[in-house]
Amino acid sequence: PATACPTGWNCGDVGDSITVGNQSLSGTTWTFQGAGRGIGNAGLTDQFHYVWTTTTGSTTLSTHLTAQSDTNAGATAGVMMRADTSANAPYYGAFLTPGNGIEVMSRTTKGVPAETQATISSGAAPAYLRITRSGTTFSAYTSTNGTKWTPVIGATQAIPLLKGTILDGEAVSSAAPSDPV
């Protein structure tokens, strides 16, 4: 079983992964483990480990990924804003993958396949990723230093179903159901 989630956070697996994900927080550094088929590219449902809070209105979510295990070319680690924790919920996220670099992905309607909005094939850990929400419009950014942010071309998208209170946090999947990353 996973360790307890730190106060003020929610932690858990989304989807029905064979291996339970986990997280730990030491100071300001998170360490995540997640298994599952993946996020978005696994068909109509996701399987991953998620650590989140709730948010309303315009917001920015950033991360500095210092390392990522290469369990599978499609393994994902990054930031996600999501309607809920159901395995087929609408979402918007920016992820680092060992095989494809940085991918910006979304699902606009519950139960439909996810779509890749943009890919930066040169991305690798360490990497800085950021997503923003303004109303129901979402955008993704990258940075080499965590200070100056560059928009990901073609990644801005309106998702009308992501309105009101949504979840925002860190997501990780090994894209190999029984192998945690």
Solvent accessible surface area in square Angstrom, and as a share of the most:
residue,aa,sasa,rsa
1,P,165,1.04
2,A,43,0.33
3,T,79,0.46
4,A,96,0.74
5,C,41,0.25
6,P,35,0.22
7,T,142,0.82
8,G,62,0.60
9,W,88,0.31
10,N,63,0.32
11,C,34,0.21
12,G,22,0.21
13,D,53,0.28
14,V,1,0.01
15,G,30,0.29
16,D,124,0.64
17,S,21,0.13
18,I,133,0.68
19,T,37,0.21
20,V,86,0.49
21,G,1,0.01
22,N,37,0.19
23,Q,5,0.02
24,S,61,0.40
25,L,70,0.35
26,S,85,0.55
27,G,70,0.68
28,T,135,0.79
29,T,88,0.51
30,W,54,0.19
31,T,83,0.48
32,F,43,0.18
33,Q,84,0.37
34,G,0,0.00
35,A,2,0.01
36,G,0,0.00
37,R,106,0.39
38,G,0,0.00
39,I,0,0.00
40,G,4,0.04
41,N,92,0.47
42,A,29,0.22
43,G,38,0.37
44,L,90,0.45
45,T,49,0.28
46,D,0,0.00
47,Q,12,0.05
48,F,1,0.00
49,H,2,0.01
50,Y,0,0.00
51,V,0,0.00
52,W,34,0.12
53,T,40,0.23
54,T,81,0.47
55,T,24,0.14
56,T,87,0.50
57,G,39,0.38
58,S,83,0.54
59,T,29,0.17
60,T,73,0.42
61,L,30,0.15
62,S,47,0.30
63,T,18,0.11
64,H,82,0.37
65,L,20,0.10
66,T,93,0.54
67,A,81,0.63
68,Q,42,0.19
69,S,61,0.39
70,D,109,0.56
71,T,47,0.27
72,N,59,0.30
73,A,61,0.47
74,G,11,0.11
75,A,0,0.00
76,T,0,0.00
77,A,10,0.08
78,G,1,0.01
79,V,0,0.00
80,M,0,0.00
81,M,0,0.00
82,R,0,0.00
83,A,31,0.24
84,D,55,0.28
85,T,56,0.32
86,S,38,0.25
87,A,25,0.20
88,N,40,0.21
89,A,0,0.00
90,P,6,0.04
91,Y,0,0.00
92,Y,0,0.00
93,G,0,0.00
94,A,1,0.01
95,F,0,0.00
96,L,3,0.01
97,T,3,0.02
98,P,51,0.32
99,G,44,0.42
100,N,65,0.33
101,G,4,0.04
102,I,10,0.05
103,E,16,0.07
104,V,0,0.00
105,M,4,0.02
106,S,1,0.01
107,R,1,0.00
108,T,46,0.27
109,T,63,0.37
110,K,103,0.44
111,G,27,0.26
112,V,54,0.31
113,P,82,0.52
114,A,20,0.16
115,E,106,0.48
116,T,74,0.43
117,Q,44,0.20
118,A,15,0.12
119,T,71,0.41
120,I,56,0.29
121,S,96,0.62
122,S,99,0.64
123,G,15,0.14
124,A,68,0.52
125,A,37,0.29
126,P,96,0.60
127,A,10,0.08
128,Y,49,0.18
129,L,0,0.00
130,R,62,0.23
131,I,0,0.00
132,T,33,0.19
133,R,8,0.03
134,S,74,0.48
135,G,46,0.44
136,T,43,0.25
137,T,55,0.32
138,F,0,0.00
139,S,17,0.11
140,A,2,0.01
141,Y,52,0.20
142,T,24,0.14
143,S,13,0.09
144,T,137,0.80
145,N,85,0.44
146,G,28,0.27
147,T,111,0.65
148,K,153,0.65
149,W,45,0.16
150,T,76,0.44
151,P,78,0.49
152,V,10,0.06
153,I,155,0.79
154,G,58,0.55
155,A,0,0.00
156,T,87,0.50
157,Q,30,0.13
158,A,60,0.47
159,I,0,0.00
160,P,90,0.56
161,L,92,0.46
162,L,0,0.00
163,K,133,0.57
164,G,45,0.43
165,T,84,0.49
166,I,2,0.01
167,L,19,0.09
168,D,12,0.06
169,G,1,0.01
170,E,27,0.12
171,A,2,0.02
172,V,10,0.06
173,S,0,0.00
174,S,0,0.00
175,A,16,0.13
176,A,16,0.13
177,P,50,0.31
178,S,64,0.41
179,D,74,0.38
180,P,59,0.37
181,V,20,0.11
